[in-house]
Each structure stands twice: as C-alpha cells, then as structure tokens.
Amino acid sequence: MRSLFQGKSAITDFLNPRNHPSTPLVELPESLTPGHDKGVRIYCKMMTSLPLMNVKSLAAYEMLAEVDTEKTNEIVEASSGNTAYSVAMIANSMGISNVTALVSKEVTPAKLK
C-alpha cells in the first residue's frame, strides 16, 4: 500500500481509492453473530479506512474522474451529506474550488455548517 504522495497531484493521488486497495475486514464478535455456533461468520468492511472515511468518496471520485478541469469551474451536487463533502474535497484537489450542494429545506443549519 502506498504511503507517500508527492508533487502537484499528491492530494488527488491520495484521494484516489485505487491507491488504497486494502480496506480492512473485521469479524463481528460471537455475541453479535447469529448462527456463530453453526460456523456463520460476519465481517465488516471498514470503509472509514478510506481517505475521506466514507464509502461515498468512491462514487465521488469516479464521477469527477470524467471531468475536464480545463473547461470546468463549478460543480453542483444534489446532496447534503458525505457525497457532497467528498465531491467538494476531491474537486478542490483537482483545482475546482466552486462546489455547490443543493439540499432540501429539512437539512438542519448545524449540518450545513
């Protein structure tokens, strides 16, 4: 696994999920695993180990991989959660600083901050 990211593309390279291929799996304890006595094992994939600590960063990266940064100066995302956060972070690393999230009126002011 790569641990050093340098140069002009360092941030974008770090945010690229392909540079973090090994997301850890953690087995749930026996007390939380129905059928454990029959050999059932349940594992959790620790998506928080990704650079932006959420699975939405994978989709955001793939969406933005198609963007022509020479012709794009604004990104609009219809999300108020981790997708918008991930799109903004990755877009900024690509040199696109104008990112707008379209949110529903039910989103709390605290979440918008």
C-alpha positions in Angstrom: 0.0 0.0 0.0 1.3 3.4 -1.0 2.1 5.7 1.9 3.9 8.6 0.3 2.1 11.1 -2.1 4.3 13.9 -3.6 4.2 16.5 -6.2 1.5 18.5 -8.0 -1.0 15.6 -7.9 -0.3 14.5 -4.3 -3.7 15.3 -2.9 -5.6 13.9 -5.9 -3.4 10.8 -5.8 -4.1 10.3 -2.1 -7.9 10.7 -2.6 -7.8 8.1 -5.4 -9.4 4.9 -4.0 -7.3 2.8 -6.3 -4.3 3.9 -4.2 -5.9 2.3 -1.1 -6.8 -1.2 -2.3 -6.8 -2.8 1.1 -9.8 -1.9 3.2 -9.7 -3.9 6.4 -12.2 -6.6 7.3 -13.1 -7.0 10.9 -15.0 -10.1 12.2 -18.0 -9.4 14.4 -17.8 -11.0 17.9 -19.7 -14.2 18.6 -22.3 -12.4 20.6 -23.4 -10.4 17.6 -23.3 -13.2 15.0 -26.5 -15.3 14.7 -25.5 -18.9 13.9 -22.0 -18.5 15.1 -22.2 -22.0 16.6 -23.0 -23.3 13.1 -20.0 -21.7 11.6 -21.5 -18.4 10.5 -19.0 -15.6 10.4 -19.8 -11.9 9.7 -17.2 -9.4 8.6 -17.5 -5.7 8.4 -15.6 -3.8 5.8 -14.0 -0.8 7.5 -14.8 1.9 4.9 -13.7 4.5 7.4 -10.2 3.5 6.4 -10.7 5.2 3.1 -9.0 8.7 2.8 -12.3 10.6 3.3 -13.6 8.0 5.8 -16.8 7.2 3.9 -17.9 5.0 1.0 -19.4 8.0 -0.8 -15.8 9.1 -1.7 -15.6 6.1 -4.1 -18.6 7.3 -6.2 -17.5 11.0 -5.9 -14.0 10.1 -7.2 -15.4 8.1 -10.1 -17.9 10.9 -11.1 -15.1 13.5 -11.1 -12.6 11.3 -13.0 -14.6 12.2 -16.1 -14.4 16.0 -15.5 -12.4 18.1 -17.9 -10.7 20.5 -15.4 -9.7 22.9 -18.3 -13.4 23.5 -19.1 -15.0 23.1 -15.6 -15.0 25.9 -13.0 -18.1 24.8 -10.9 -19.6 21.6 -9.7 -23.2 21.3 -8.4 -24.1 18.2 -6.3 -27.6 17.4 -5.1 -26.6 16.1 -1.7 -26.1 17.4 1.8 -24.1 14.6 3.2 -21.0 12.6 2.6 -21.3 12.7 -1.1 -21.3 16.5 -1.2 -18.4 16.5 1.2 -16.4 14.0 -0.9 -17.2 15.8 -4.2 -16.1 19.1 -2.7 -12.8 17.7 -1.3 -11.9 15.9 -4.5 -13.0 18.7 -6.8 -10.8 21.1 -4.7 -7.9 18.8 -5.1 -8.4 19.0 -8.8 -8.4 22.8 -8.8 -12.1 23.3 -8.9 -13.0 25.4 -5.8 -16.5 26.4 -6.7 -18.7 23.5 -5.4 -22.4 24.0 -4.6 -24.5 21.5 -2.7 -28.3 21.6 -3.4 -30.0 20.5 -0.2 -33.6 20.0 0.9 -35.1 22.5 3.3 -35.2 19.8 6.0 -31.4 19.9 6.4 -30.5 21.5 9.8 -28.3 24.6 10.0 -25.8 22.6 12.0 -25.4 20.0 9.3 -25.0 22.8 6.7 -22.1 24.2 8.6 
